[in-house]
Amino acid sequence: ATIQALQISDVSKGGLPEKISDLSSAIGASKSIYTIVFHSASLGLGAAKDLAEAIKSSSVLERVQLANNHMGDEGIRFLSKSIAQSFSMKYLNVSGCQITNQGATHLSEAIKESTSLQALVASDNAIEDE
C-alpha cells in the first residue's frame, strides 16, 4: 500500500515546528502523495518556504489545502512561484491565510503562468477591491 494523502489538522500553537523541511522533502520526493492538507496547522513563513520546495520537487502532487494558516503575503509569494512551475498542481486552498492584495497579486501571477492549476480557493482573506 502507498500513501496518497497526508493530512495534519487543527494543530495547537507550537505543535509543528516553524520549518518542516524533513516532511516537505519527503512530500517532494514521493511518487504517490497526491494530496496534502495542513488545515489550521499553525504554519507560518518558514513552513510555506518548505512546502514551496515540496511543490516544486513533486511530480505528482495535485491538491494542496493550507486553509487557516498564518503564512501571509510573503509565504504566498514563495508558494506562488512553485505553483507557477508545477506541472501537476490542480487545486490550491489558501483560505484564511492572512493574504492581502499583495498576496493576491502573487497568486494572480501564478495563475497566469501555471499550465495545470484548475482551482484556487482564497476566501476569508483581507483581499479588497481596488
The first five atom37 places (N, CA, C, CB, O) and aatype in JSON, in Angstrom:
{
  "aatype": [0, 16, 9, 5, 0, 10, 5, 9, 15, 3, 19, 15, 11, 7, 7, 10, 14, 6, 11, 9, 15, 3, 10, 15, 15, 0, 9, 7, 0, 15, 11, 15, 9, 18, 16, 9, 19, 13, 8, 15, 0, 15, 10, 7, 10, 7, 0, 0, 11, 3, 10, 0, 6, 0, 9, 11, 15, 15, 15, 19, 10, 6, 1, 19, 5, 10, 0, 2, 2, 8, 12, 7, 3, 6, 7, 9, 1, 13, 10, 15, 11, 15, 9, 0, 5, 15, 13, 15, 12, 11, 18, 10, 2, 19, 15, 7, 4, 5, 9, 16, 2, 5, 7, 0, 16, 8, 10, 15, 6, 0, 9, 11, 6, 15, 16, 15, 10, 5, 0, 10, 19, 0, 15, 3, 2, 0, 9, 6, 3, 6],
  "atom_mask": [
    [1, 1, 1, 1, 1],
    [1, 1, 1, 1, 1],
    [1, 1, 1, 1, 1],
    [1, 1, 1, 1, 1],
    [1, 1, 1, 1, 1],
    [1, 1, 1, 1, 1],
    [1, 1, 1, 1, 1],
    [1, 1, 1, 1, 1],
    [1, 1, 1, 1, 1],
    [1, 1, 1, 1, 1],
    [1, 1, 1, 1, 1],
    [1, 1, 1, 1, 1],
    [1, 1, 1, 1, 1],
    [1, 1, 1, 0, 1],
    [1, 1, 1, 0, 1],
    [1, 1, 1, 1, 1],
    [1, 1, 1, 1, 1],
    [1, 1, 1, 1, 1],
    [1, 1, 1, 1, 1],
    [1, 1, 1, 1, 1],
    [1, 1, 1, 1, 1],
    [1, 1, 1, 1, 1],
    [1, 1, 1, 1, 1],
    [1, 1, 1, 1, 1],
    [1, 1, 1, 1, 1],
    [1, 1, 1, 1, 1],
    [1, 1, 1, 1, 1],
    [1, 1, 1, 0, 1],
    [1, 1, 1, 1, 1],
    [1, 1, 1, 1, 1],
    [1, 1, 1, 1, 1],
    [1, 1, 1, 1, 1],
    [1, 1, 1, 1, 1],
    [1, 1, 1, 1, 1],
    [1, 1, 1, 1, 1],
    [1, 1, 1, 1, 1],
    [1, 1, 1, 1, 1],
    [1, 1, 1, 1, 1],
    [1, 1, 1, 1, 1],
    [1, 1, 1, 1, 1],
    [1, 1, 1, 1, 1],
    [1, 1, 1, 1, 1],
    [1, 1, 1, 1, 1],
    [1, 1, 1, 0, 1],
    [1, 1, 1, 1, 1],
    [1, 1, 1, 0, 1],
    [1, 1, 1, 1, 1],
    [1, 1, 1, 1, 1],
    [1, 1, 1, 1, 1],
    [1, 1, 1, 1, 1],
    [1, 1, 1, 1, 1],
    [1, 1, 1, 1, 1],
    [1, 1, 1, 1, 1],
    [1, 1, 1, 1, 1],
    [1, 1, 1, 1, 1],
    [1, 1, 1, 1, 1],
    [1, 1, 1, 1, 1],
    [1, 1, 1, 1, 1],
    [1, 1, 1, 1, 1],
    [1, 1, 1, 1, 1],
    [1, 1, 1, 1, 1],
    [1, 1, 1, 1, 1],
    [1, 1, 1, 1, 1],
    [1, 1, 1, 1, 1],
    [1, 1, 1, 1, 1],
    [1, 1, 1, 1, 1],
    [1, 1, 1, 1, 1],
    [1, 1, 1, 1, 1],
    [1, 1, 1, 1, 1],
    [1, 1, 1, 1, 1],
    [1, 1, 1, 1, 1],
    [1, 1, 1, 0, 1],
    [1, 1, 1, 1, 1],
    [1, 1, 1, 1, 1],
    [1, 1, 1, 0, 1],
    [1, 1, 1, 1, 1],
    [1, 1, 1, 1, 1],
    [1, 1, 1, 1, 1],
    [1, 1, 1, 1, 1],
    [1, 1, 1, 1, 1],
    [1, 1, 1, 1, 1],
    [1, 1, 1, 1, 1],
    [1, 1, 1, 1, 1],
    [1, 1, 1, 1, 1],
    [1, 1, 1, 1, 1],
    [1, 1, 1, 1, 1],
    [1, 1, 1, 1, 1],
    [1, 1, 1, 1, 1],
    [1, 1, 1, 1, 1],
    [1, 1, 1, 1, 1],
    [1, 1, 1, 1, 1],
    [1, 1, 1, 1, 1],
    [1, 1, 1, 1, 1],
    [1, 1, 1, 1, 1],
    [1, 1, 1, 1, 1],
    [1, 1, 1, 0, 1],
    [1, 1, 1, 1, 1],
    [1, 1, 1, 1, 1],
    [1, 1, 1, 1, 1],
    [1, 1, 1, 1, 1],
    [1, 1, 1, 1, 1],
    [1, 1, 1, 1, 1],
    [1, 1, 1, 0, 1],
    [1, 1, 1, 1, 1],
    [1, 1, 1, 1, 1],
    [1, 1, 1, 1, 1],
    [1, 1, 1, 1, 1],
    [1, 1, 1, 1, 1],
    [1, 1, 1, 1, 1],
    [1, 1, 1, 1, 1],
    [1, 1, 1, 1, 1],
    [1, 1, 1, 1, 1],
    [1, 1, 1, 1, 1],
    [1, 1, 1, 1, 1],
    [1, 1, 1, 1, 1],
    [1, 1, 1, 1, 1],
    [1, 1, 1, 1, 1],
    [1, 1, 1, 1, 1],
    [1, 1, 1, 1, 1],
    [1, 1, 1, 1, 1],
    [1, 1, 1, 1, 1],
    [1, 1, 1, 1, 1],
    [1, 1, 1, 1, 1],
    [1, 1, 1, 1, 1],
    [1, 1, 1, 1, 1],
    [1, 1, 1, 1, 1],
    [1, 1, 1, 1, 1],
    [1, 1, 1, 1, 1],
    [1, 1, 1, 1, 1],
    [1, 1, 1, 1, 1]
  ],
  "atom_positions": [
    [[0.85, -1.19, 0.0], [0.0, 0.0, 0.0], [0.89, 1.24, 0.0], [-0.96, 0.0, 1.23], [1.95, 1.26, 0.62]],
    [[0.44, 2.27, -0.7], [1.17, 3.52, -0.74], [0.33, 4.63, -0.14], [1.59, 3.87, -2.17], [-0.9, 4.58, -0.18]],
    [[0.98, 5.61, 0.4], [0.3, 6.78, 0.96], [-0.04, 7.72, -0.18], [1.17, 7.49, 2.04], [0.84, 8.11, -0.95]],
    [[-1.32, 8.09, -0.29], [-1.73, 9.0, -1.35], [-2.12, 10.37, -0.83], [-2.88, 8.42, -2.1], [-2.19, 11.33, -1.59]],
    [[-2.38, 10.47, 0.48], [-2.77, 11.75, 1.06], [-2.15, 11.9, 2.44], [-4.32, 11.87, 1.15], [-1.99, 10.92, 3.17]],
    [[-1.8, 13.12, 2.77], [-1.25, 13.44, 4.08], [-2.09, 14.56, 4.65], [0.27, 13.85, 3.99], [-2.26, 15.6, 4.01]],
    [[-2.62, 14.38, 5.85], [-3.44, 15.4, 6.48], [-2.97, 15.67, 7.89], [-4.91, 14.98, 6.47], [-2.81, 14.76, 8.7]],
    [[-2.76, 16.95, 8.18], [-2.43, 17.41, 9.52], [-3.35, 18.6, 9.78], [-0.89, 17.81, 9.66], [-3.26, 19.62, 9.1]],
    [[-4.25, 18.46, 10.77], [-5.26, 19.49, 11.02], [-5.33, 19.89, 12.47], [-6.62, 19.01, 10.56], [-4.99, 19.12, 13.38]],
    [[-5.78, 21.12, 12.67], [-6.07, 21.65, 14.0], [-4.94, 21.43, 14.99], [-7.32, 21.01, 14.52], [-5.14, 20.88, 16.07]],
    [[-3.77, 21.87, 14.62], [-2.59, 21.75, 15.48], [-2.51, 23.0, 16.35], [-1.29, 21.57, 14.63], [-2.6, 24.12, 15.86]],
    [[-2.34, 22.79, 17.64], [-2.22, 23.93, 18.54], [-0.89, 24.63, 18.3], [-2.34, 23.48, 20.03], [0.04, 24.05, 17.73]],
    [[-0.81, 25.87, 18.72], [0.44, 26.63, 18.56], [1.6, 25.85, 19.13], [0.34, 28.02, 19.23], [1.53, 25.32, 20.24]],
    [[2.67, 25.79, 18.36], [3.85, 25.08, 18.8], [3.8, 23.59, 18.48], [0.0, 0.0, 0.0], [4.75, 22.87, 18.77]],
    [[2.7, 23.13, 17.89], [2.57, 21.72, 17.59], [3.47, 21.26, 16.45], [0.0, 0.0, 0.0], [4.0, 20.16, 16.48]],
    [[3.64, 22.11, 15.45], [4.55, 21.84, 14.35], [5.66, 22.88, 14.38], [3.81, 21.85, 12.96], [5.41, 24.04, 14.72]],
    [[6.86, 22.49, 14.05], [7.94, 23.48, 14.03], [7.73, 24.5, 12.92], [9.3, 22.79, 13.86], [7.03, 24.22, 11.94]],
    [[8.33, 25.66, 13.05], [8.22, 26.71, 12.03], [8.69, 26.19, 10.68], [9.03, 27.95, 12.44], [8.07, 26.48, 9.66]],
    [[9.75, 25.44, 10.67], [10.24, 24.85, 9.43], [9.91, 23.36, 9.46], [11.77, 25.09, 9.24], [10.15, 22.68, 10.46]],
    [[9.38, 22.87, 8.38], [9.01, 21.46, 8.29], [9.76, 20.82, 7.13], [7.47, 21.29, 8.12], [9.19, 20.09, 6.32]],
    [[11.05, 21.11, 7.06], [11.84, 20.72, 5.9], [11.92, 19.2, 5.7], [13.23, 21.27, 6.04], [11.87, 18.75, 4.56]],
    [[12.04, 18.42, 6.76], [12.12, 16.97, 6.58], [10.83, 16.41, 5.98], [12.41, 16.27, 7.91], [10.86, 15.59, 5.06]],
    [[9.7, 16.87, 6.51], [8.4, 16.43, 5.99], [8.21, 16.91, 4.55], [7.26, 16.96, 6.88], [7.73, 16.15, 3.71]],
    [[8.57, 18.13, 4.28], [8.43, 18.67, 2.93], [9.33, 17.94, 1.94], [8.76, 20.16, 2.92], [8.93, 17.71, 0.8]],
    [[10.51, 17.57, 2.36], [11.42, 16.8, 1.48], [10.8, 15.45, 1.12], [12.78, 16.58, 2.17], [10.89, 15.01, -0.02]],
    [[10.18, 14.82, 2.1], [9.53, 13.52, 1.84], [8.35, 13.69, 0.89], [9.06, 12.88, 3.16], [8.15, 12.85, 0.01]],
    [[7.59, 14.75, 1.05], [6.45, 15.02, 0.15], [6.97, 15.26, -1.27], [5.63, 16.25, 0.65], [6.43, 14.7, -2.23]],
    [[7.99, 16.06, -1.4], [8.53, 16.38, -2.72], [9.11, 15.17, -3.43], [0.0, 0.0, 0.0], [9.04, 15.09, -4.65]],
    [[9.67, 14.25, -2.68], [10.29, 13.06, -3.27], [9.29, 11.93, -3.52], [11.4, 12.55, -2.37], [9.58, 11.0, -4.28]],
    [[8.14, 12.01, -2.9], [7.15, 10.94, -3.02], [6.59, 10.84, -4.43], [6.01, 11.17, -2.03], [6.37, 11.84, -5.1]],
    [[6.38, 9.62, -4.86], [5.75, 9.36, -6.16], [4.3, 8.96, -5.98], [6.51, 8.27, -6.93], [3.64, 8.56, -6.95]],
    [[3.78, 9.06, -4.74], [2.41, 8.61, -4.5], [1.54, 9.61, -3.74], [2.44, 7.33, -3.75], [0.32, 9.44, -3.71]],
    [[2.11, 10.63, -3.12], [1.3, 11.58, -2.37], [0.73, 12.63, -3.34], [2.14, 12.27, -1.24], [1.45, 13.47, -3.86]],
    [[-0.58, 12.53, -3.55], [-1.27, 13.43, -4.46], [-1.91, 14.6, -3.76], [-2.3, 12.68, -5.23], [-2.17, 15.64, -4.37]],
    [[-2.17, 14.45, -2.46], [-2.89, 15.46, -1.7], [-2.2, 15.7, -0.36], [-4.35, 15.04, -1.48], [-1.83, 14.76, 0.34]],
    [[-2.04, 16.99, -0.01], [-1.61, 17.33, 1.34], [-2.61, 18.34, 1.91], [-0.14, 17.92, 1.34], [-3.05, 19.25, 1.22]],
    [[-2.95, 18.14, 3.17], [-3.88, 19.01, 3.88], [-3.22, 19.44, 5.18], [-5.26, 18.28, 4.14], [-2.94, 18.61, 6.05]],
    [[-2.98, 20.72, 5.3], [-2.5, 21.31, 6.55], [-3.53, 22.36, 6.94], [-1.04, 21.93, 6.39], [-3.3, 23.56, 6.74]],
    [[-4.64, 21.94, 7.51], [-5.73, 22.83, 7.88], [-5.55, 23.25, 9.33], [-7.1, 22.15, 7.67], [-5.49, 22.42, 10.23]],
    [[-5.48, 24.56, 9.55], [-5.3, 25.11, 10.9], [-4.11, 24.45, 11.6], [-6.58, 24.91, 11.74], [-4.21, 24.03, 12.75]],
    [[-3.01, 24.36, 10.89], [-1.83, 23.68, 11.42], [-0.76, 24.64, 11.94], [-1.22, 22.8, 10.35], [0.38, 24.24, 12.17]],
    [[-1.13, 25.9, 12.12], [-0.21, 26.92, 12.64], [1.04, 27.07, 11.79], [0.18, 26.58, 14.06], [2.13, 27.31, 12.32]],
    [[0.9, 26.93, 10.47], [2.04, 27.08, 9.58], [2.31, 28.56, 9.31], [1.8, 26.32, 8.25], [1.38, 29.34, 9.08]],
    [[3.58, 28.92, 9.35], [3.97, 30.29, 9.08], [4.87, 30.38, 7.87], [0.0, 0.0, 0.0], [4.83, 29.52, 6.99]],
    [[5.67, 31.42, 7.82], [6.52, 31.7, 6.67], [7.54, 30.59, 6.4], [7.25, 33.02, 6.88], [7.71, 30.17, 5.25]],
    [[8.21, 30.1, 7.43], [9.21, 29.05, 7.24], [8.61, 27.79, 6.65], [0.0, 0.0, 0.0], [9.19, 27.17, 5.77]],
    [[7.44, 27.41, 7.14], [6.76, 26.22, 6.61], [6.32, 26.45, 5.18], [5.56, 25.85, 7.48], [6.36, 25.54, 4.36]],
    [[5.88, 27.68, 4.87], [5.48, 27.99, 3.49], [6.66, 27.83, 2.54], [4.93, 29.43, 3.41], [6.5, 27.31, 1.43]],
    [[7.84, 28.27, 2.97], [9.05, 28.09, 2.14], [9.32, 26.61, 1.92], [10.27, 28.76, 2.8], [9.63, 26.19, 0.8]],
    [[9.22, 25.82, 2.98], [9.47, 24.38, 2.87], [8.45, 23.71, 1.95], [9.43, 23.72, 4.25], [8.82, 22.88, 1.13]],
    [[7.19, 24.07, 2.09], [6.15, 23.48, 1.24], [6.31, 23.92, -0.22], [4.77, 23.87, 1.75], [6.01, 23.15, -1.13]],
    [[6.78, 25.13, -0.43], [7.04, 25.6, -1.8], [8.08, 24.7, -2.47], [7.52, 27.07, -1.8], [7.95, 24.38, -3.65]],
    [[9.09, 24.31, -1.72], [10.1, 23.39, -2.27], [9.49, 22.03, -2.58], [11.27, 23.22, -1.28], [9.84, 21.42, -3.59]],
    [[8.6, 21.56, -1.73], [7.94, 20.27, -1.96], [7.09, 20.32, -3.23], [7.06, 19.88, -0.75], [7.1, 19.39, -4.03]],
    [[6.37, 21.42, -3.41], [5.53, 21.58, -4.61], [6.4, 21.6, -5.85], [4.68, 22.88, -4.52], [6.07, 20.98, -6.87]],
    [[7.5, 22.31, -5.77], [8.4, 22.41, -6.92], [9.03, 21.05, -7.25], [9.51, 23.44, -6.64], [9.23, 20.73, -8.42]],
    [[9.34, 20.26, -6.24], [10.02, 18.98, -6.43], [9.09, 17.84, -6.84], [10.74, 18.6, -5.17], [9.52, 16.91, -7.51]],
    [[7.83, 17.92, -6.44], [6.92, 16.81, -6.67], [6.43, 16.76, -8.11], [5.73, 16.91, -5.73], [6.12, 17.79, -8.72]],
    [[6.39, 15.55, -8.64], [5.85, 15.37, -9.99], [4.41, 14.87, -9.97], [6.73, 14.4, -10.79], [3.79, 14.72, -11.02]],
    [[3.88, 14.59, -8.77], [2.52, 14.02, -8.67], [1.56, 14.82, -7.78], [2.62, 12.62, -8.14], [0.36, 14.58, -7.81]],
    [[2.06, 15.75, -7.0], [1.22, 16.48, -6.05], [0.2, 17.33, -6.81], [2.09, 17.37, -5.13], [0.56, 18.21, -7.59]],
    [[-1.1, 17.05, -6.56], [-2.17, 17.73, -7.28], [-3.0, 18.66, -6.42], [-3.07, 16.71, -7.9], [-3.47, 19.69, -6.91]],
    [[-3.17, 18.34, -5.16], [-4.05, 19.11, -4.29], [-3.31, 19.53, -3.02], [-5.3, 18.29, -3.92], [-2.72, 18.71, -2.32]],
    [[-3.34, 20.84, -2.76], [-2.71, 21.38, -1.56], [-3.74, 22.24, -0.85], [-1.41, 22.2, -1.9], [-4.24, 23.23, -1.4]],
    [[-4.06, 21.86, 0.38], [-5.04, 22.59, 1.18], [-4.33, 23.16, 2.41], [-6.24, 21.68, 1.59], [-3.89, 22.41, 3.29]],
    [[-4.22, 24.47, 2.46], [-3.49, 25.14, 3.52], [-4.37, 26.12, 4.29], [-2.29, 25.88, 2.95], [-3.87, 27.08, 4.88]],
    [[-5.66, 25.89, 4.3], [-6.6, 26.83, 4.92], [-6.29, 27.09, 6.38], [-8.01, 26.31, 4.78], [-5.89, 26.21, 7.13]],
    [[-6.5, 28.35, 6.76], [-6.4, 28.8, 8.15], [-5.01, 28.62, 8.75], [-7.39, 28.06, 8.99], [-4.86, 28.13, 9.86]],
    [[-4.02, 29.03, 8.0], [-2.65, 29.1, 8.48], [-2.19, 30.55, 8.4], [-1.7, 28.16, 7.67], [-2.88, 31.38, 7.81]],
    [[-1.06, 30.85, 8.97], [-0.63, 32.25, 9.12], [0.59, 32.56, 8.26], [-0.32, 32.55, 10.58], [1.57, 33.14, 8.74]],
    [[0.53, 32.19, 6.99], [1.7, 32.4, 6.14], [1.76, 33.78, 5.53], [1.72, 31.38, 5.05], [2.85, 34.24, 5.17]],
    [[0.65, 34.47, 5.39], [0.64, 35.84, 4.9], [1.15, 35.98, 3.47], [0.0, 0.0, 0.0], [1.36, 34.99, 2.77]],
    [[1.33, 37.23, 3.07], [1.72, 37.54, 1.69], [3.09, 36.97, 1.32], [1.73, 39.04, 1.49], [3.3, 36.5, 0.2]],
    [[4.01, 37.02, 2.25], [5.37, 36.54, 1.96], [5.38, 35.03, 1.74], [6.33, 36.91, 3.11], [6.04, 34.53, 0.83]],
    [[4.65, 34.3, 2.56], [4.55, 32.86, 2.36], [3.87, 32.52, 1.05], [0.0, 0.0, 0.0], [4.28, 31.58, 0.36]],
    [[2.84, 33.28, 0.7], [2.13, 33.07, -0.56], [3.05, 33.37, -1.74], [0.87, 33.96, -0.63], [2.95, 32.74, -2.79]],
    [[3.95, 34.32, -1.57], [4.91, 34.63, -2.65], [5.75, 33.4, -2.97], [5.83, 35.82, -2.24], [5.94, 33.07, -4.14]],
    [[6.26, 32.72, -1.95], [7.05, 31.51, -2.18], [6.22, 30.4, -2.81], [7.65, 31.01, -0.86], [6.65, 29.76, -3.77]],
    [[5.01, 30.2, -2.29], [4.14, 29.16, -2.83], [3.76, 29.44, -4.28], [2.88, 29.03, -1.98], [3.73, 28.53, -5.11]],
    [[3.47, 30.7, -4.58], [3.06, 31.07, -5.93], [4.13, 30.78, -6.97], [2.7, 32.54, -5.99], [3.83, 30.3, -8.06]],
    [[5.37, 31.05, -6.63], [6.46, 30.75, -7.57], [6.52, 29.27, -7.89], [7.82, 31.22, -6.99], [6.73, 28.89, -9.04]],
    [[6.35, 28.43, -6.89], [6.39, 26.99, -7.1], [5.17, 26.49, -7.87], [6.49, 26.27, -5.77], [5.28, 25.61, -8.72]],
    [[4.02, 27.05, -7.57], [2.8, 26.65, -8.27], [2.9, 26.99, -9.75], [1.57, 27.33, -7.64], [2.45, 26.23, -10.6]],
    [[3.47, 28.14, -10.04], [3.63, 28.55, -11.44], [4.51, 27.56, -12.21], [4.24, 29.96, -11.51], [4.34, 27.39, -13.42]],
    [[5.45, 26.92, -11.53], [6.38, 25.99, -12.17], [5.92, 24.54, -12.13], [7.73, 26.09, -11.51], [6.5, 23.69, -12.8]],
    [[4.88, 24.25, -11.36], [4.41, 22.88, -11.2], [3.62, 22.41, -12.42], [3.55, 22.76, -9.94], [2.82, 23.16, -12.98]],
    [[3.87, 21.17, -12.81], [3.12, 20.57, -13.91], [1.98, 19.69, -13.41], [4.05, 19.75, -14.8], [1.17, 19.21, -14.2]],
    [[1.91, 19.48, -12.09], [0.89, 18.57, -11.54], [-0.16, 19.27, -10.69], [1.56, 17.51, -10.72], [-1.26, 18.73, -10.52]],
    [[0.13, 20.44, -10.15], [-0.77, 21.13, -9.23], [-2.08, 21.52, -9.9], [-0.09, 22.36, -8.67], [-2.09, 22.26, -10.89]],
    [[-3.19, 21.01, -9.35], [-4.51, 21.3, -9.91], [-5.39, 22.13, -8.98], [-5.22, 20.02, -10.25], [-6.26, 22.87, -9.44]],
    [[-5.17, 22.01, -7.66], [-6.07, 22.64, -6.7], [-5.26, 23.22, -5.56], [-7.11, 21.63, -6.18], [-4.38, 22.55, -5.0]],
    [[-5.55, 24.46, -5.2], [-4.9, 25.12, -4.07], [-5.95, 25.83, -3.24], [-3.8, 26.11, -4.55], [-6.75, 26.6, -3.77]],
    [[-5.95, 25.57, -1.93], [-6.84, 26.26, -0.99], [-5.97, 27.02, 0.01], [-7.79, 25.25, -0.27], [-5.26, 26.42, 0.81]],
    [[-6.05, 28.34, -0.05], [-5.34, 29.2, 0.89], [-6.31, 30.14, 1.6], [-4.25, 30.02, 0.16], [-5.98, 31.29, 1.89]],
    [[-7.5, 29.64, 1.88], [-8.49, 30.42, 2.61], [-8.01, 30.7, 4.02], [-9.85, 29.69, 2.65], [-7.42, 29.84, 4.68]],
    [[-8.25, 31.91, 4.48], [-7.92, 32.26, 5.86], [-6.43, 32.25, 6.16], [0.0, 0.0, 0.0], [-6.03, 31.92, 7.27]],
    [[-5.61, 32.59, 5.17], [-4.14, 32.56, 5.36], [-3.53, 33.95, 5.5], [-3.49, 31.84, 4.18], [-2.33, 34.13, 5.28]],
    [[-4.36, 34.93, 5.87], [-3.9, 36.3, 6.1], [-3.25, 36.92, 4.86], [-2.92, 36.33, 7.27], [-2.19, 37.54, 4.94]],
    [[-3.91, 36.74, 3.73], [-3.43, 37.27, 2.46], [-4.1, 38.62, 2.21], [-3.72, 36.28, 1.29], [-5.3, 38.78, 2.41]],
    [[-3.3, 39.58, 1.76], [-3.82, 40.89, 1.37], [-3.73, 41.02, -0.15], [-3.04, 42.05, 2.09], [-3.48, 40.04, -0.85]],
    [[-3.94, 42.23, -0.64], [-3.85, 42.45, -2.09], [-2.48, 42.1, -2.64], [-4.18, 43.9, -2.41], [-2.37, 41.65, -3.78]],
    [[-1.44, 42.29, -1.85], [-0.09, 41.93, -2.3], [-0.01, 40.43, -2.56], [0.97, 42.36, -1.23], [0.51, 40.01, -3.6]],
    [[-0.5, 39.62, -1.66], [-0.51, 38.17, -1.85], [-1.39, 37.77, -3.02], [0.0, 0.0, 0.0], [-1.07, 36.83, -3.75]],
    [[-2.51, 38.48, -3.2], [-3.4, 38.2, -4.33], [-2.67, 38.46, -5.65], [-4.68, 39.05, -4.25], [-2.9, 37.75, -6.64]],
    [[-1.82, 39.46, -5.67], [-1.02, 39.72, -6.88], [-0.08, 38.55, -7.16], [-0.2, 41.03, -6.72], [0.06, 38.14, -8.31]],
    [[0.55, 38.02, -6.14], [1.42, 36.85, -6.33], [0.62, 35.67, -6.87], [2.11, 36.45, -4.99], [1.08, 34.97, -7.78]],
    [[-0.57, 35.45, -6.32], [-1.41, 34.34, -6.78], [-1.85, 34.55, -8.23], [-2.64, 34.19, -5.88], [-1.88, 33.6, -9.01]],
    [[-2.18, 35.78, -8.59], [-2.63, 36.02, -9.96], [-1.49, 35.77, -10.96], [-3.15, 37.46, -10.11], [-1.74, 35.29, -12.06]],
    [[-0.27, 36.09, -10.57], [0.88, 35.8, -11.44], [1.06, 34.29, -11.6], [2.16, 36.43, -10.86], [1.37, 33.81, -12.69]],
    [[0.86, 33.55, -10.52], [0.97, 32.08, -10.6], [-0.1, 31.51, -11.51], [0.87, 31.46, -9.2], [0.16, 30.58, -12.28]],
    [[-1.31, 32.05, -11.42], [-2.41, 31.58, -12.26], [-2.07, 31.8, -13.74], [-3.73, 32.3, -11.9], [-2.31, 30.92, -14.57]],
    [[-1.52, 32.95, -14.05], [-1.16, 33.27, -15.44], [-0.11, 32.31, -15.98], [-0.65, 34.7, -15.53], [-0.16, 31.92, -17.15]],
    [[0.84, 31.93, -15.15], [1.97, 31.11, -15.59], [1.71, 29.61, -15.51], [3.18, 31.44, -14.78], [2.31, 28.83, -16.25]],
    [[0.82, 29.2, -14.64], [0.58, 27.78, -14.42], [-0.1, 27.13, -15.62], [-0.28, 27.57, -13.17], [-1.0, 27.7, -16.23]],
    [[0.36, 25.92, -15.93], [-0.27, 25.15, -17.01], [-1.2, 24.08, -16.46], [0.8, 24.51, -17.9], [-1.88, 23.4, -17.23]],
    [[-1.24, 23.93, -15.14], [-2.04, 22.83, -14.57], [-3.09, 23.28, -13.56], [-1.13, 21.86, -13.91], [-4.08, 22.56, -13.37]],
    [[-2.93, 24.42, -12.92], [-3.86, 24.84, -11.86], [-5.27, 25.03, -12.41], [-3.37, 26.14, -11.19], [-5.47, 25.8, -13.35]],
    [[-6.22, 24.34, -11.82], [-7.61, 24.39, -12.26], [-8.52, 25.08, -11.26], [-8.12, 23.0, -12.53], [-9.57, 25.61, -11.64]],
    [[-8.14, 25.09, -9.98], [-8.99, 25.7, -8.96], [-8.15, 26.35, -7.87], [-9.93, 24.65, -8.35], [-7.16, 25.78, -7.4]],
    [[-8.56, 27.54, -7.48], [-7.92, 28.27, -6.39], [-9.01, 28.77, -5.46], [-7.04, 29.46, -6.93], [-9.97, 29.41, -5.91]],
    [[-8.88, 28.48, -4.18], [-9.82, 28.97, -3.17], [-9.02, 29.89, -2.24], [-10.5, 27.78, -2.37], [-8.05, 29.46, -1.62]],
    [[-9.45, 31.15, -2.16], [-8.73, 32.13, -1.34], [-9.71, 32.99, -0.55], [-7.83, 33.03, -2.23], [-9.48, 34.19, -0.38]],
    [[-10.78, 32.41, -0.07], [-11.77, 33.16, 0.71], [-11.24, 33.47, 2.1], [-13.09, 32.36, 0.8], [-10.22, 32.94, 2.53]],
    [[-11.95, 34.33, 2.8], [-11.62, 34.7, 4.19], [-10.21, 35.24, 4.34], [-11.79, 33.5, 5.09], [-9.49, 34.89, 5.28]],
    [[-9.82, 36.09, 3.42], [-8.55, 36.81, 3.5], [-8.85, 38.3, 3.44], [-7.58, 36.37, 2.34], [-10.01, 38.69, 3.26]],
    [[-7.84, 39.12, 3.58], [-8.01, 40.59, 3.58], [-7.76, 41.16, 2.18], [-7.05, 41.25, 4.61], [-7.08, 42.17, 2.03]],
    [[-8.32, 40.5, 1.18], [-8.18, 40.96, -0.2], [-9.35, 41.91, -0.49], [-8.16, 39.74, -1.22], [-10.51, 41.56, -0.28]],
    [[-9.02, 43.11, -0.97], [-10.05, 44.12, -1.21], [-10.06, 44.54, -2.66], [-9.82, 45.34, -0.31], [-9.05, 44.44, -3.36]],
    [[-11.21, 45.02, -3.13], [-11.31, 45.6, -4.46], [-10.5, 46.89, -4.5], [-12.79, 45.87, -4.86], [-10.52, 47.68, -3.57]],
    [[-9.79, 47.07, -5.59], [-9.02, 48.32, -5.73], [-9.7, 49.27, -6.66], [-7.6, 48.03, -6.23], [-9.2, 50.37, -6.9]]
  ]
}
